Amino acid sequence: MTHSETSIVEFHGLSHVGIVREDNQDSIQMREDTSEYGSLYAVADGMGGYSNGRVASSLALETLFGTFYAGNPAKTAQNLKTGIQNANLEIFKTAQRMGIGRMGTTLTAAHINSNKMTVAHVGDSRAYLIRDGKAACLTNDHTQVGEMVRMRILSADKVRTHANRSVLNNVWG
């Protein structure tokens, strides 16, 4: 057997409000599936600067999972893309119905089927692959400072103290 045939996927979800905020706007959803669809794991982090981030993150995952598992199981990447697009639309429509202006969330999802993983990502909730005790980040933050680092305008060691470190440039909602 090759390494990929004997690989074990361990998944865990934990969210904590932390010491800065009073409201936890994180949502986590996981579905281990042995059918032709495979397994889907996702996290969404509601945006604290907007209204109802908890509603946005929960709705995003509900819509993503519903869309993904209703799609063609042979079109994983398309199902993820359509799921994220549908989540964006649902968040927008819900905010309009509630009369609250804007609400938004980040969303990061990993789909695993057999020995293939597909990652979908919007915002700054990172996806890591941990193998043999080593972590590798699979995503790039969609933030102003993240873009500045990639463009080599800002050094990576300045990110944590930069005034715009939390300003997202790609979110859904």
Contact map, one row per residue, 1 for C-alpha under 8 A:
11101100000000000000000000000000000000000000000000000000000000000000000000000000000000000000000000000000000000000000000000000000000000000000000000000000000000000000000000000
11111100000000000000000000000000000000000000000000000000000000000000000000000000000000000000000000000000000000000000000000000000000000000000000000000000000000000000000000000
11111110000000000000000000000000000000000000000000000000000000000000000000000000000000000000000000000000000000000000000000000000000000000000000000000000000000000000000000000
01111110000000000000000000000000000000000000000000000000000000000000000000000000000000000000000000000000000000000010000000000000000000000000000000000000000000000000000000000
11111110000000000000000000000000000000000000000000000000000000000000000000000000000000000000000000000000000000000010000000000000000000000000000000000000000000000000000000000
11111111000000000000000000000000000000000000000000000000000000000000000000000000000000000000000000000000000000000000000000000000000000000000000000000000000000000000000000000
00111111100000000000000000000000000000000000000000000000000000000000000000000000000000000000000000000000000000000000000000000000000000000000000000000000000000000000000000000
00000111110000000000000000000000000000000000000000000000000000000000000000000000000000000000000000000000000000000000000000000000000000000000000000000000000000000000000000000
00000011111000000000000000000000000000000000000000000000000000000000000000000000000000000000000000000000000000000000000000000000000000000000000000000000000000000000000000000
00000001111100000000000000000000000000000000000000000000000000000000000000000000000000000000000000000000000000000000000000000000000000000000000000000000000000000000000000000
00000000111110000000000000000000000000000000000000000000000000000000000000000000000000000000000000000000000000000000000000000000000000000000000000000000000000000000000000000
00000000011111000000000000000000000000000000000000000000000000000000000000000000000000000000000000000000000000000000000000000000000000000000000000000000000000000000000000000
00000000001111100000000000010000000000000000000000000000000000000000000000000000000000000000000000000000000000000000000000000000000000000000000000000000000000000000000000000
00000000000111110000000000010000000000000000000000000000000000000000000000000000000000000000000000000000000000000000000000000000000000000000000000000000000000000000000000000
00000000000011111000000101100000000000000000000000000000000000000000000000000000000000000000000000000000000000000000000000000000000000000000000000000000000000000000000000000
00000000000001111100000100000000000000000000000000000000000000000000000000000000000000000000000000000000000000000000000000000000000000000000000000000000000000000000000000000
00000000000000111111111110000000000000000000000000000000000000000000000000000000000000000000000000000000000000000000000000000000000000000000000000000000000000000000000000000
00000000000000011111100000000000000000000000000000000000000000000000000000000000000000000000000000000000000000000000000000000000000000000000000000000000000000000000000000000
00000000000000001111110000000000000000000000000000000000000000000000000000000000000000000000000000000000000000000000000000000000000000000000000000000000000000000000000000000
00000000000000001111110000000000000000000000000000000000000000000000000000000000000000000000000000000000000000000000000000000000000000000000000000000000000000000000000000000
00000000000000001111111100000000000000000000000000000000000000000000000000000000000000000000000000000000000000000000000000000000000000000000000000000000000000000000000000000
00000000000000001011111100000000000000000000000000000000000000000000000000000000000000000000000000000000000000000000000000000000000000000000000000000000000000000000000000000
00000000000000001000111110000000000000000000000000000000000000000000000000000000000000000000000000000000000000000000000000000000000000000000000000000000000000000000000000000
00000000000000111000111111000000000000000000000000000100000000000000000000000000000000000000000000000000000000000000000000000000000000000000000000000000000000000000000000000
00000000000000001000001111100000000000000000111100001110100000000000000000000000000000000000000000000000000000000000000000000000000000000000000000000000000000000000000000000
00000000000000100000000111110000000000000011110000000100110000000000000000000000000000000000000000000000000000000000000000000000000000000000000000000000000000000000000000000
00000000000000100000000011111000000000000011100000000100110010000000000000000000000000000000000000000000000000000000000000000000000000000000000000000000000000000000000000000
00000000000011000000000001111100000000001111000000000000000010000000000000000000000000000000000000000000000000000000000000000000000000000000000000000000000000000000000000000
00000000000000000000000000111110000000001110000000000000000010000000000000000000000000000000000000000000000000000000000000000000000000000000000000000000000000000000000000000
00000000000000000000000000011111000000111100000000000000000000000000000000000000000000000000000000000000000000000000000000000000000000000000000000000000000000000000000000000
00000000000000000000000000001111100000111000000000000000000000000000000000000000000000000000000000000000000000000000000000000000000000000000000000000000000000000000000000000
00000000000000000000000000000111110001110000000000000000000000000000000000000000000000000000000000000000000000000000000000000000000000000000000000000000000000000000000000000
00000000000000000000000000000011111011110000000000000000000000000000000000000000000000000000000000000000000000000000000000000000000000000000000000000000000000000000000000000
00000000000000000000000000000001111111100000000000000000000000000000000000000000000000000000000000000000000000000000000000000000000000000000000000000000000000000000000000000
00000000000000000000000000000000111111000000000000000000000000000000000000000000000000000000000000000000000000000000000000000000000000000000000000000000000000000000000000000
00000000000000000000000000000000011111000000000000000000000000000000000010000000000000000000000000000000000000001000000000000000000000000000000000000000000000000000000000000
00000000000000000000000000000000111111100000000000000000000000000000100011010000000000000000000000000000000000001000000000000000000000000000000000000000000000000000000000000
00000000000000000000000000000001111111110000000000000000000000000000000000000000000000000000000000000000000000111100000000000000000000000000000000000000000000000000000000000
00000000000000000000000000000111110011111000000000000000000000000000000000000000000000000000000000000000000000111000000000000000000000000000000000000000000000000000000000000
00000000000000000000000000000111100001111100000000000000000000001000000000000000000000000000000000000000000011110000000000000000000000000000000000000000000000000000000000000
00000000000000000000000000011110000000111110000000000000000000000000000000000000000000000000000000000000000011100000000000000000000000000000000000000000000000000000000000000
00000000000000000000000000011100000000011111000000000000000010000000000000000000000000000000000000000000001111000000000000000000000000000000000000000000000000000000000000000
00000000000000000000000001111000000000001111100000000000000010000000000000000000000000000000000000000000001110000000000000001000000000000000000000000000000000000000000000000
00000000000000000000000001110000000000000111110000000000110110000000000000000000000000000000000000000000111100000000000000001000000000000000000000000000000000000000000000000
00000000000000000000000011100000000000000011111000001100100000000000000000000000000000000000000000000000111000000000000000001000000000000000000000000000000000000000000000000
00000000000000000000000011000000000000000001111100011111100000000000000000000000000000000000000000000011110000000000000000000000000000000000000000000000000000000000000000000
00000000000000000000000010000000000000000000111111101000000000000000000000000000000000000000000000000011110000000000000000000000000000000000000000000000000000000000000000000
00000000000000000000000010000000000000000000011111101000000000000000000000000000000000000000000000000000000000000000000000000000000000000000000000000000000000000000000000000
00000000000000000000000000000000000000000000001111100000000000000000000000000000000000000000000000000000000000000000000000000000000000000000000000000000000000000000000000000
00000000000000000000000000000000000000000000001111111000000000000000000000000000000000000000000000000111000000000000000000000000000000000000000000000000000000000000000000000
00000000000000000000000000000000000000000000001111111000000000000000000000000000000000000000000000011111000000000000000000000000000000000000000000000000000000000000000000000
00000000000000000000000000000000000000000000010001111111000000000000000000000000000000000000000000000010000000000000000000000000000000000000000000000000000000000000000000000
00000000000000000000000010000000000000000000111101111111100000000000000000000000000000000000000000000011100000000000000000000000000000000000000000000000000000000000000000000
00000000000000000000000111100000000000000000110000011111110000000000000000000000000000000000000000000000000000000000000000000000000000000000000000000000000000000000000000000
00000000000000000000000010000000000000000000010000011111111000000000000000000000000000000000000000000000000000000000000000000000000000000000000000000000000000000000000000000
00000000000000000000000000000000000000000000010000011111111100000000000000000000000000000010000000000011100000000000000000000000000000000000000000000000000000000000000000001
00000000000000000000000011100000000000000001110000001111111110000000000000000000000000000000000000000001111000000000000000000000000000000000000000000000000000000000000000000
00000000000000000000000001100000000000000001000000000111111111000000000000000000000000000000000000000000000000000000000000000000000000000000000000000000000000000000000000000
00000000000000000000000000000000000000000000000000000011111111100000000000000000000000100110000000000000000000000000000000000000000000000000000000000000000000000000000000000
00000000000000000000000000000000000000000001000000000001111111110000000000000000000100110110000000000000101000000000000000000000000000000000000000000000000000000000000000000
00000000000000000000000000111000000000000111000000000000111111111000000000000000000000100000000000000000001000000000000000000000000000000000000000000000000000000000000000000
00000000000000000000000000000000000000000000000000000000011111111100000000000000000000000000000000000000000000000000000000000000000000000000000000000000000000000000000000000
00000000000000000000000000000000000000000000000000000000001111111110000000000000001101100100000000000000000000000000000000000000000000000000000000000000000000000000000000000
00000000000000000000000000000000000000000000000000000000000111111111000000000001001101100000000000000000000000000000000000000000000000000000000000000000000000000000000000000
00000000000000000000000000000000000000010000000000000000000011111111100000000000001000000000000000000000000000000000000000000000000000000000000000000000000000000000000000000
00000000000000000000000000000000000000000000000000000000000001111111110000000000001000000000000000000000000000000000000000000000000000000000000000000000000000000000000000000
00000000000000000000000000000000000000000000000000000000000000111111111000000010011001000000000000000000000000000000000000000000000000000000000000000000000000000000000000000
00000000000000000000000000000000000000000000000000000000000000011111111000010011011000000000000000000000000000000000000000000000000000000000000000000000000000000000000000000
00000000000000000000000000000000000010000000000000000000000000001111111110000010000000000000000000000000000000000000000000000000000000000000000000000000000000000000000000000
00000000000000000000000000000000000000000000000000000000000000000111111100000000000000000000000000000000000000000000000000000000000000000000000000000000000000000000000000000
00000000000000000000000000000000000000000000000000000000000000000011111110100010000000000000000000000000000000000000000000000000000000000000000000000000000000000000000000000
00000000000000000000000000000000000000000000000000000000000000000000111111110010000000000000000000000000000000000000000000000000000000000000000000000000000000000000000000000
00000000000000000000000000000000000110000000000000000000000000000000101111110000000000000000000000000000000000000000000000000000000000000000000000000000000000000000000000000
00000000000000000000000000000000000010000000000000000000000000000000000111110000000000000000000000000000000000000000000000000000000000000000000000000000000000000000000000000
00000000000000000000000000000000000000000000000000000000000000000000001111111110000000000000000000000000000000000000000000000000000000000000000000000000000000000000000000000
00000000000000000000000000000000000010000000000000000000000000000001000111111111000000000000000000000000000000100000010000000000000000000000000000000000000000000000000000000
00000000000000000000000000000000000000000000000000000000000000000000000000111111100000000000000000000000000000000000010000000000000000000000000000000000000000000000000000000
00000000000000000000000000000000000000000000000000000000000000000000000000111111110000000000000000000000000000000000000000000000000000000000000000000000000000000000000000000
00000000000000000000000000000000000000000000000000000000000000000011101100111111111000000000000000000000000000000000000000000000000000000000000000000000000000000000000000000
00000000000000000000000000000000000000000000000000000000000000010001000000011111111100000000000000000000000000000000000100000000000000000000000000000000000000000000000000000
00000000000000000000000000000000000000000000000000000000000000000000000000001111111110000000000000000000000000000000000100000000000000000000000000000000000000000000000000000
00000000000000000000000000000000000000000000000000000000000000000011000000000111111111000000000000000000000000000000000000000000000000000000000000000000000000000000000000000
00000000000000000000000000000000000000000000000000000000000000111111000000000011111111100000000000000000000000000000000000000000000000000000000000000000000000000000000000000
00000000000000000000000000000000000000000000000000000000000100110000000000000001111111110000000000000000000000000000000000000000000000000000000000000000000000000000000000000
00000000000000000000000000000000000000000000000000000000000000000000000000000000111111111000000000000000000000000000000000000000000000000000000000000000000000000000000000000
00000000000000000000000000000000000000000000000000000000000000110010000000000000011111111100000000000000000000000000000000000000000000000000000000000000000000000000000000000
00000000000000000000000000000000000000000000000000000000001110110000000000000000001111111110000000000000000000000000000000000000000000000000000000000000000000000000000000011
00000000000000000000000000000000000000000000000000000000000100000000000000000000000111111111000000000000000000000000000000000000000000000000000000000000000000000000000000011
00000000000000000000000000000000000000000000000000000000000000000000000000000000000011111111100000000000000000000000000000000000000000000000000000000000000000000000000000001
00000000000000000000000000000000000000000000000000000000001100100000000000000000000001111111110000000000000000000000000000000000000000000000000000000000000000000000000000000
00000000000000000000000000000000000000000000000000000001001100000000000000000000000000111111111000000011000000000000000000000000000000000000000000000000000000000000000000011
00000000000000000000000000000000000000000000000000000000000000000000000000000000000000011111111100000110000000000000000000000000000000000000000000000000000000000000000000001
00000000000000000000000000000000000000000000000000000000000000000000000000000000000000001111111110000000000000000000000000000000000000000000000000000000000000000000000000000
00000000000000000000000000000000000000000000000000000000000000000000000000000000000000000111111111000000000000000000000000000000000000000000000000000000000000000000000000000
00000000000000000000000000000000000000000000000000000000000000000000000000000000000000000011111111111110000000000000000000000000000000000000000000000000000000000000000000000
00000000000000000000000000000000000000000000000000000000000000000000000000000000000000000001111111111100000000000000000000000000000000000000000000000000000000000000000000000
00000000000000000000000000000000000000000000000000000000000000000000000000000000000000000000111111100000000000000000000000000000000000000000000000000000000000000000000000000
00000000000000000000000000000000000000000000000000000000000000000000000000000000000000000000011111110000000000000000000000000000000000000000000000000000000000000000000000000
00000000000000000000000000000000000000000000000000000000000000000000000000000000000000000000001111111000000000000000000000000000000000000000000000000000000000000000000000000
00000000000000000000000000000000000000000000000000100000000000000000000000000000000000000000001101111110000000000000000000000000000000000000000000000000000000000000000000000
00000000000000000000000000000000000000000000000000100000000000000000000000000000000000000000001100111110000000000000000000000000000000000000000000000000000000000000000000000
00000000000000000000000000000000000000000000000001100000000000000000000000000000000000000001001100011111000000000000000000000000000000000000000000000000000000000000000000001
00000000000000000000000000000000000000000000011001111001000000000000000000000000000000000011001000011111100000000000000000000000000000000000000000000000000000000000000000001
00000000000000000000000000000000000000000000011001101001100000000000000000000000000000000010000000000111110000000000000000000000000000000000000000000000000000000000000000111
00000000000000000000000000000000000000000001111000001001100100000000000000000000000000000000000000000011111000000000000000100000000000000000000000000000000000000000000000111
00000000000000000000000000000000000000000001111000000000100000000000000000000000000000000000000000000001111100000000000011111000000000000000000000000000000000000000000000110
00000000000000000000000000000000000000000111100000000000100110000000000000000000000000000000000000000000111110000000000111101000000000000000000000000000000000000000000000010
00000000000000000000000000000000000000000111000000000000000000000000000000000000000000000000000000000000011111000000001111101110000000000000000000000000000000000000000000000
00000000000000000000000000000000000000011110000000000000000000000000000000000000000000000000000000000000001111100000001110000010000000000000000000000000000000000000000000000
00000000000000000000000000000000000000011100000000000000000000000000000000000000000000000000000000000000000111110000111100000010000000000000000000000000000000000000000000000
00000000000000000000000000000000000001111000000000000000000000000000000000010000000000000000000000000000000011111000111000000000000000000000000000000000000000000000000000000
00000000000000000000000000000000000001110000000000000000000000000000000000000000000000000000000000000000000001111111110000000000000000000000000000000000000000000000000000000
00000000000000000000000000000000000111100000000000000000000000000000000000000000000000000000000000000000000000111111100000000000000000000000000000000000000000000000000000000
00000000000000000000000000000000000001000000000000000000000000000000000000000000000000000000000000000000000000011111000000000000000000000000000000000000000000000000000000000
00011000000000000000000000000000000000000000000000000000000000000000000000000000000000000000000000000000000000011111100000000000000000000000000000000000000000000000000000000
00000000000000000000000000000000000000000000000000000000000000000000000000000000000000000000000000000000000000011111110000000000000000000000000000000000000000000000000000000
00000000000000000000000000000000000000000000000000000000000000000000000000000000000000000000000000000000000001111011111000000000000000000000000000000000000000000000000000000
00000000000000000000000000000000000000000000000000000000000000000000000000011000000000000000000000000000000001110001111100000000000000000000000000000000000000000000000000000
00000000000000000000000000000000000000000000000000000000000000000000000000000000000000000000000000000000000111100000111110000010000000000000000000000000000000000000000000000
00000000000000000000000000000000000000000000000000000000000000000000000000000001100000000000000000000000001111000000011111000000000000000000000000000000000000000000000000000
00000000000000000000000000000000000000000000000000000000000000000000000000000000000000000000000000000000011110000000001111101100000000000010000000000000000000000000000000000
00000000000000000000000000000000000000000000000000000000000000000000000000000000000000000000000000000000011100000000000111111000000000000000010000000000000000000000000001110
00000000000000000000000000000000000000000000000000000000000000000000000000000000000000000000000000000000111100000000000011111000000000000000111000000000000000000000000111100
00000000000000000000000000000000000000000000000000000000000000000000000000000000000000000000000000000000010000000000000001111100000000000001111000000000000000000000000100000
00000000000000000000000000000000000000000011100000000000000000000000000000000000000000000000000000000000011100000000000011111110000000000000100000000000000000000000000000000
00000000000000000000000000000000000000000000000000000000000000000000000000000000000000000000000000000000000100000000000010011111000000001111100000000000000000000000000000000
00000000000000000000000000000000000000000000000000000000000000000000000000000000000000000000000000000000000111000000001000001111100000001110000000000000000000000000000000000
00000000000000000000000000000000000000000000000000000000000000000000000000000000000000000000000000000000000000000000000000000111110000111110000000000000000000000000000000000
00000000000000000000000000000000000000000000000000000000000000000000000000000000000000000000000000000000000000000000000000000011111000111100000000000000000000000000000000000
00000000000000000000000000000000000000000000000000000000000000000000000000000000000000000000000000000000000000000000000000000001111111110000000000000000000000000000000000000
00000000000000000000000000000000000000000000000000000000000000000000000000000000000000000000000000000000000000000000000000000000111111100000000000000000000000000000000000000
00000000000000000000000000000000000000000000000000000000000000000000000000000000000000000000000000000000000000000000000000000000011111000000000000000000000000000000000000000
00000000000000000000000000000000000000000000000000000000000000000000000000000000000000000000000000000000000000000000000000000000011111100000000000000000000000000000000000000
00000000000000000000000000000000000000000000000000000000000000000000000000000000000000000000000000000000000000000000000000000000011111110000000000000000000000000000000000000
00000000000000000000000000000000000000000000000000000000000000000000000000000000000000000000000000000000000000000000000000000001111011111000000000000000000000000000000000000
00000000000000000000000000000000000000000000000000000000000000000000000000000000000000000000000000000000000000000000000000000001110001111100000000000000000000000000000000000
00000000000000000000000000000000000000000000000000000000000000000000000000000000000000000000000000000000000000000000000000000111100000111111000000000000000000000000000000000
00000000000000000000000000000000000000000000000000000000000000000000000000000000000000000000000000000000000000000000000000000111100000011111000000000000000000000000000000000
00000000000000000000000000000000000000000000000000000000000000000000000000000000000000000000000000000000000000000000000010000111000000001111100000000000000000000000000000000
00000000000000000000000000000000000000000000000000000000000000000000000000000000000000000000000000000000000000000000000000010100000000001111110001000000000000000000000000000
00000000000000000000000000000000000000000000000000000000000000000000000000000000000000000000000000000000000000000000000000111100000000000011111001100000000000000000000000000
00000000000000000000000000000000000000000000000000000000000000000000000000000000000000000000000000000000000000000000000001110000000000000001111101100000000000000000000111100
00000000000000000000000000000000000000000000000000000000000000000000000000000000000000000000000000000000000000000000000000110000000000000000111111100000000000000000111111000
00000000000000000000000000000000000000000000000000000000000000000000000000000000000000000000000000000000000000000000000000000000000000000000011111110000000000000001111110000
00000000000000000000000000000000000000000000000000000000000000000000000000000000000000000000000000000000000000000000000000000000000000000000001111111000010000100101101000000
00000000000000000000000000000000000000000000000000000000000000000000000000000000000000000000000000000000000000000000000000000000000000000001111111111100000000100000000000000
00000000000000000000000000000000000000000000000000000000000000000000000000000000000000000000000000000000000000000000000000000000000000000000111111111110000000000000000000000
00000000000000000000000000000000000000000000000000000000000000000000000000000000000000000000000000000000000000000000000000000000000000000000000111111111110000000000000000000
00000000000000000000000000000000000000000000000000000000000000000000000000000000000000000000000000000000000000000000000000000000000000000000000011111111111100000000000000000
00000000000000000000000000000000000000000000000000000000000000000000000000000000000000000000000000000000000000000000000000000000000000000000000001111111100000000000000000000
00000000000000000000000000000000000000000000000000000000000000000000000000000000000000000000000000000000000000000000000000000000000000000000000000111111110000000000000000000
00000000000000000000000000000000000000000000000000000000000000000000000000000000000000000000000000000000000000000000000000000000000000000000000000011111111000000000000000000
00000000000000000000000000000000000000000000000000000000000000000000000000000000000000000000000000000000000000000000000000000000000000000000000000011111111000000000000000000
00000000000000000000000000000000000000000000000000000000000000000000000000000000000000000000000000000000000000000000000000000000000000000000000010011011111101100000000000000
00000000000000000000000000000000000000000000000000000000000000000000000000000000000000000000000000000000000000000000000000000000000000000000000000001001111111100000000000000
00000000000000000000000000000000000000000000000000000000000000000000000000000000000000000000000000000000000000000000000000000000000000000000000000001000011111100000000000000
00000000000000000000000000000000000000000000000000000000000000000000000000000000000000000000000000000000000000000000000000000000000000000000000000000000001111110000000000000
00000000000000000000000000000000000000000000000000000000000000000000000000000000000000000000000000000000000000000000000000000000000000000000000000000000011111111100000000000
00000000000000000000000000000000000000000000000000000000000000000000000000000000000000000000000000000000000000000000000000000000000000000000000011000000011111111100100000000
00000000000000000000000000000000000000000000000000000000000000000000000000000000000000000000000000000000000000000000000000000000000000000000000000000000000011111100100000000
00000000000000000000000000000000000000000000000000000000000000000000000000000000000000000000000000000000000000000000000000000000000000000000000000000000000001111110100000000
00000000000000000000000000000000000000000000000000000000000000000000000000000000000000000000000000000000000000000000000000000000000000000000000010000000000001111111100000000
00000000000000000000000000000000000000000000000000000000000000000000000000000000000000000000000000000000000000000000000000000000000000000000000000000000000000001111100000000
00000000000000000000000000000000000000000000000000000000000000000000000000000000000000000000000000000000000000000000000000000000000000000000000110000000000000000111111000000
00000000000000000000000000000000000000000000000000000000000000000000000000000000000000000000000000000000000000000000000000000000000000000000001110000000000000111111111000000
00000000000000000000000000000000000000000000000000000000000000000000000000000000000000000000000000000000000000000000000000000000000000000000001100000000000000000001111100000
00000000000000000000000000000000000000000000000000000000000000000000000000000000000000000000000000000000000000000000000000000000000000000000001110000000000000000001111110000
00000000000000000000000000000000000000000000000000000000000000000000000000000000000000000000000000000000000000000000000000110000000000000000011100000000000000000000011111100
00000000000000000000000000000000000000000000000000000000000000000000000000000000000000000000000000000000000000000000000000100000000000000000011100000000000000000000001111100
00000000000000000000000000000000000000000000000000000000000000000000000000000000000000000000000000000000000000000000000001100000000000000000011000000000000000000000000111110
00000000000000000000000000000000000000000000000000000000000000000000000000000000000000000000000000000001110000000000000001100000000000000000010000000000000000000000000111111
00000000000000000000000000000000000000000000000000000000000000000000000000000000000000110010000000000001111000000000000001000000000000000000000000000000000000000000000001111
00000000000000000000000000000000000000000000000000000001000000000000000000000000000000111011000000000111100000000000000000000000000000000000000000000000000000000000000000111
